[in-house]
Amino acid sequence: MKNQKGFTLIEMMIVLLVISVLLIITVPNISSHSSNINTKGCEAYMKMVEAQVQAYKIDKNKTPTFAELHGGGYLKSANEACPDGTLIEITTSGAVQKKSTTGTGG
């Protein structure tokens, strides 16, 4: 019988064990940081919208709505939500904040 080269079953099981341990360590860390990533992304989006509101106010001398920002080319879409789904609003002073859910009347 010729000397055959290849992996034995034990070697393959050891490799799978090492890969499994690495996955068990990394997956919980990644999933726990996803909410933090979404929060930071929403904060960055709100700051970007607020900067566009200020630019619009300089150009037009009034506080815009999302539709006006989109129509004027200041935003790519008139979406009033962060990428994670959090609704935001432009106040009368031009600040961008998370939309309050109380007192809307449904």
TIBAZA-580519 format. One record per residue: x, y, z of N, C-alpha, C in turn; residue number from 1. Coordinates in steps of 0.02 Angstrom, whole numbers, plus 50000, padded with zeros to 5 digits. Layout:
BEGIN
SITE    n_px    n_py    n_pz   ca_px   ca_py   ca_pz    c_px    c_py    c_pz   pos
SITE       X       Y       Z       X       Y       Z       X       Y       Z   NUM
...
***
This chain:
BEGIN
SITE    n_px    n_py    n_pz   ca_px   ca_py   ca_pz    c_px    c_py    c_pz   pos
SITE   50042   49941   50000   50000   50000   50000   50044   50062   50000     1
SITE   50028   50109   49956   50067   50170   49950   50056   50215   50010     2
SITE   50105   50258   50024   50099   50307   50077   50052   50363   50054     3
SITE   49991   50364   50081   49942   50414   50059   49948   50476   50103     4
SITE   49943   50534   50070   49948   50597   50106   49878   50626   50112     5
SITE   49863   50653   50170   49797   50683   50182   49787   50693   50256     6
SITE   49728   50718   50273   49712   50731   50343   49676   50671   50373     7
SITE   49690   50658   50436   49653   50605   50471   49591   50635   50501     8
SITE   49546   50592   50523   49484   50615   50553   49499   50655   50617     9
SITE   49547   50635   50656   49565   50670   50717   49589   50741   50702    10
SITE   49631   50748   50651   49656   50815   50632   49599   50861   50610    11
SITE   49553   50834   50572   49495   50874   50550   49452   50895   50609    12
SITE   49443   50850   50656   49402   50867   50715   49436   50920   50758    13
SITE   49501   50918   50763   49538   50969   50801   49530   51037   50768    14
SITE   49536   51040   50702   49527   51102   50665   49456   51130   50675    15
SITE   49406   51087   50671   49337   51109   50682   49326   51133   50754    16
SITE   49359   51101   50802   49354   51123   50871   49384   51193   50880    17
SITE   49441   51206   50851   49473   51272   50855   49429   51325   50823    18
SITE   49402   51310   50765   49358   51358   50731   49296   51371   50772    19
SITE   49267   51319   50802   49208   51328   50844   49222   51371   50905    20
SITE   49278   51361   50937   49296   51402   50995   49305   51475   50974    21
SITE   49336   51487   50918   49344   51556   50894   49276   51589   50880    22
SITE   49230   51552   50850   49163   51579   50837   49125   51592   50901    23
SITE   49131   51548   50950   49097   51557   51013   49122   51619   51049    24
SITE   49185   51635   51041   49214   51695   51073   49194   51758   51036    25
SITE   49194   51758   50969   49185   51820   50931   49112   51839   50919    26
SITE   49067   51792   50909   48998   51808   50891   48963   51849   50945    27
SITE   48966   51831   51009   48933   51873   51059   48961   51944   51063    28
SITE   49025   51952   51052   49055   52019   51053   49029   52061   50996    29
SITE   49022   52032   50938   48997   52069   50880   48925   52089   50890    30
SITE   48883   52043   50913   48812   52058   50921   48800   52109   50977    31
SITE   48842   52109   51029   48832   52158   51082   48850   52228   51060    32
SITE   48893   52235   51011   48913   52301   50987   48867   52329   50933    33
SITE   48822   52288   50906   48781   52312   50850   48734   52369   50872    34
SITE   48707   52367   50932   48664   52421   50954   48704   52485   50963    35
SITE   48765   52479   50987   48809   52537   50995   48825   52567   50926    36
SITE   48837   52524   50877   48851   52547   50809   48791   52584   50780    37
SITE   48731   52557   50790   48670   52590   50765   48659   52658   50798    38
SITE   48673   52663   50863   48665   52726   50898   48714   52778   50871    39
SITE   48776   52759   50862   48826   52805   50835   48808   52826   50764    40
SITE   48782   52779   50724   48763   52796   50656   48705   52845   50654    41
SITE   48658   52838   50699   48601   52884   50702   48625   52954   50724    42
SITE   48670   52956   50773   48696   53021   50795   48733   53056   50738    43
SITE   48771   53019   50699   48808   53048   50643   48759   53073   50590    44
SITE   48706   53034   50576   48656   53055   50526   48621   53119   50549    45
SITE   48605   53123   50614   48572   53183   50640   48616   53244   50633    46
SITE   48681   53237   50646   48727   53293   50639   48733   53315   50566    47
SITE   48733   53266   50521   48737   53282   50450   48675   53320   50427    48
SITE   48616   53297   50450   48554   53332   50432   48553   53402   50461    49
SITE   48577   53408   50523   48579   53475   50554   48625   53522   50516    50
SITE   48681   53496   50490   48726   53538   50450   48691   53560   50386    51
SITE   48652   53515   50356   48616   53533   50295   48560   53583   50309    52
SITE   48530   53578   50368   48479   53627   50388   48511   53696   50394    53
SITE   48570   53698   50424   48605   53763   50431   48623   53792   50362    54
SITE   48646   53749   50317   48662   53773   50250   48599   53799   50214    55
SITE   48543   53764   50223   48480   53786   50193   48459   53853   50222    56
SITE   48466   53861   50289   48446   53923   50321   48489   53981   50297    57
SITE   48552   53969   50284   48596   54022   50257   48574   54042   50187    58
SITE   48557   53992   50147   48537   54005   50078   48467   54036   50072    59
SITE   48418   54010   50109   48348   54029   50099   48320   54071   50156    60
SITE   48357   54078   50210   48337   54119   50267   48272   54093   50300    61
SITE   48263   54027   50303   48207   53996   50339   48225   53925   50358    62
SITE   48190   53899   50407   48202   53830   50430   48165   53783   50383    63
SITE   48199   53733   50355   48168   53689   50306   48134   53628   50338    64
SITE   48095   53594   50296   48069   53527   50313   48113   53476   50276    65
SITE   48102   53413   50291   48141   53361   50256   48127   53363   50181    66
SITE   48064   53376   50162   48047   53379   50091   48083   53437   50056    67
SITE   48088   53494   50090   48123   53551   50061   48198   53538   50055    68
SITE   48226   53503   50104   48297   53485   50100   48309   53439   50041    69
SITE   48265   53391   50032   48272   53344   49976   48261   53380   49909    70
SITE   48210   53421   49906   48195   53456   49844   48249   53505   49824    71
SITE   48283   53534   49873   48337   53581   49859   48404   53549   49847    72
SITE   48407   53482   49850   48470   53447   49838   48516   53443   49899    73
SITE   48490   53459   49958   48531   53457   50018   48535   53386   50047    74
SITE   48482   53346   50035   48481   53276   50057   48463   53232   49998    75
SITE   48488   53169   49999   48472   53123   49944   48401   53098   49948    76
SITE   48372   53094   50008   48303   53073   50015   48269   53114   50069    77
SITE   48203   53115   50068   48165   53152   50118   48147   53107   50177    78
SITE   48186   53055   50189   48172   53008   50242   48183   53041   50310    79
SITE   48132   53036   50352   48135   53067   50419   48157   53017   50472    80
SITE   48198   52968   50453   48220   52918   50501   48294   52903   50491    81
SITE   48326   52885   50546   48395   52862   50542   48398   52795   50507    82
SITE   48456   52773   50486   48461   52707   50454   48437   52650   50499    83
SITE   48439   52659   50565   48414   52606   50610   48339   52611   50623    84
SITE   48305   52660   50593   48233   52666   50599   48209   52718   50650    85
SITE   48254   52749   50687   48235   52799   50736   48210   52862   50700    86
SITE   48150   52884   50717   48122   52943   50685   48154   53006   50714    87
SITE   48168   53054   50670   48197   53117   50691   48155   53174   50663    88
SITE   48164   53233   50692   48126   53292   50670   48171   53353   50672    89
SITE   48151   53403   50633   48185   53468   50632   48143   53516   50673    90
SITE   48172   53545   50725   48134   53592   50767   48130   53659   50732    91
SITE   48089   53703   50759   48081   53770   50730   48145   53811   50732    92
SITE   48189   53794   50780   48253   53829   50784   48306   53800   50736    93
SITE   48290   53744   50704   48336   53713   50658   48376   53656   50686    94
SITE   48365   53639   50749   48400   53582   50780   48367   53518   50757    95
SITE   48407   53466   50753   48381   53400   50734   48383   53356   50796    96
SITE   48325   53326   50812   48321   53284   50872   48278   53223   50858    97
SITE   48282   53175   50903   48239   53116   50897   48168   53138   50908    98
SITE   48123   53110   50868   48053   53130   50871   48022   53102   50935    99
SITE   47987   53145   50971   47954   53123   51033   47892   53083   51013   100
SITE   47880   53029   51051   47822   52986   51035   47763   53003   51078   101
SITE   47770   53048   51126   47714   53065   51170   47679   53127   51144   102
SITE   47614   53129   51152   47576   53188   51135   47562   53195   51061   103
SITE   47571   53142   51021   47558   53148   50950   47485   53136   50933   104
SITE   47448   53102   50978   47377   53091   50967   47363   53033   50921   105
SITE   47412   52993   50902   47403   52932   50863   47400   52946   50793   106
***
